């Protein structure tokens, strides 16, 4: 969850197409398969990217993208597809039809409403894009996951734990954590944690779905991460460290809280050497979907993690060493 990079698109082309003349029948649904598009059309409002029914329309589409395909898919087709999300927050792409290039990309558009985020997280999708691109939704074929009991504490981490007086808290500085994650990514490589992302996850935090783990030294915030907790799964989003080992200590703490919070699985999303060194493993998409169905039967938030944070309001989840 720590090493995602902004997804950048390039190359430009322009398509003018009479939709009505290119559709086989009015019973079919038209879908665009594109990346990073901006639509200039006088008679229709494309503020959001919707999958619209077949209708007579002439649109001019300026597409700045790596690749673009425009075609019709039958309901039983198993070919990869990139779906334009509808207005409904419960619109759900088929993860098994995610694109192979770029790997794991499933859908485009929609919004960052709490309802949509909660619904799509329950099914294993996460947003990852860079402004001014449209929202891109991903579901990798190989998911980087961590079982709390498999967390690996290295010798260097053990030394760091004994050397200084670390203090770890939960949900005491959520907005500071997400802000630090955004700023550090922007300085290094550009960030996908835009103001819209920050506002969306802060809203999830106020609803009890998003949580942060903070690490302090000398009363200064030096590391941590944030993510979404639903059922028995924690979906990690991003982490930061201002001093060595801080984010590792944050993750170690979450793993140590697993029994109390009933967290059985931590989703790290994208494979990275950093997460693999801490005990994470790759899980095939089909197995990951099965794990989500077992551990998140409904879209209920993990109230135990929120309760832990409330009980420790004065600062005090201590890291064992």
Secondary structure, DSSP 8 states (H G I E B T S, - for coil): -----------EEEEEEEGGGG-S-TTSB-EEE-SSEEEE-SSS--SS----BS---EEEEEEE-S--EEE---TT--S---EE--S-TT----GGG--BTTBTEEEE-----HHHHHHHHHTT-EE---TTS--EEE--SEEEEE-GGG----HHHHHHHHHS--EEEESSSHHHHHHHHHHHHHHHT--S--HHHHHHHHHHHHTTSEEEEEEEETTEEEEEEEEEEETTEEEEEEEEESSTTHHHHHHHHHHHTHHHHT--EEEEES--HHHHHTT-EEEEHHHHHHHHHHH-SS--B-HHHHHHHHHTTTT-B----
